[in-house]
Amino acid sequence: MSLSMYQASVPVFIHMLGNLSAILGKAAAYAETKKIAHPVLLGSRLAPDMLPLSAQIQIACDSAVRCASRLAGVDLPSNPDTETSIPEFQERIAKSIAFLKSVSAAQIDGSEERTVTLQMRTGEMKFQGQPFLLGFALPNFYFHLTTAYAILRHNGLDIGKADFLGKY
Amino acid sequence: MSLSMYQASVPVFIHMLGNLSAILGKAAAYAETKKIAHPVLLGSRLAPDMLPLSAQIQIACDSAVRCASRLAGVDLPSNPDTETSIPEFQERIAKSIAFLKSVSAAQIDGSEERTVTLQMRTGEMKFQGQPFLLGFALPNFYFHLTTAYAILRHNGLDIGKADFLGKY
């Protein structure tokens, strides 16, 4: 069976977001043990002008959800940024995974040349589906996922590559 | 044209490693301005039990090169870890890109079900080509690439998402 746009996107997002949720479960246990308030961990950054953990999780979710909705040509679901605790972020991840599961292979396969339009701060950008997935959506997703991991690791959470990659 | 194993791997690696080399160019200029010795930046970590920048760059290169060689079924090129300055790491990236350019689409396309065997610390692991690429090689590559970026960002280098993603 040859590689498809669906296989290269949706199942990858679901798997990696599941790993992030499990990492957040470890972060919640760590916060409990160390008496760290969730907003302290969630507000942590690697540099003062870099987004905090909360935003890294939000954007990881959104980049996956938006990629799938854009490739499938379905409406972007709304995800207001209202989370303030680790369980609320796990809930956001669960909702993102539920959305991803609602998108079928048939909706995404064949989207290699479908036009994808992004509204960026710098203006409108148009991509074809395949360069959008490989050159924008996947690197952007992994960027925020890894940064979330790195912020927690930097804050002393005992996690390793196996937590990031999950079971395969 | 439908997505292929080659397109989802080699051109992505080449593009992203080129971005990393450009980021290292900015790091060298920053080190020069701030009078920071290269080994100081290259030895920086986000946690004391996490690999330093030098290893993040080496593994990013190796994970790309090894993925391509394994999917193509060609011998793994040797890359001893001998770099001590930023230009030497840029040279390693250039060599990795040269290897990646030497692998053809014909060698990698159709590798979805090819058996890939990894020697891990925990023993031998066997994958099929597609789950190897999507569930191991790409997340591992992006993990080390983003961590390299994050270490430099944490050390004050003025870079942003546009440097990570590059031109697309």
Interface residues (C-beta under 8 A of the other chain):
Chain A: M1 S2 L3 S4 M5 Q7 A8 P11 V12 H15 M16 L46 A47 M50 G110 E112 E113 F127 Q130 P131 L134 G135 F136 L138 P139 N140 Y142 F143 T146 T147 Y149 A150 R153 H154 G156 K161 F164 L165 Y168
Chain B: M1 S2 L3 S4 M5 Q7 A8 P11 V12 H15 M16 L46 A47 M50 G110 E112 E113 F127 Q130 P131 L134 G135 F136 L138 P139 N140 Y142 F143 T146 T147 Y149 A150 R153 H154 G156 K161 F164 L165 Y168
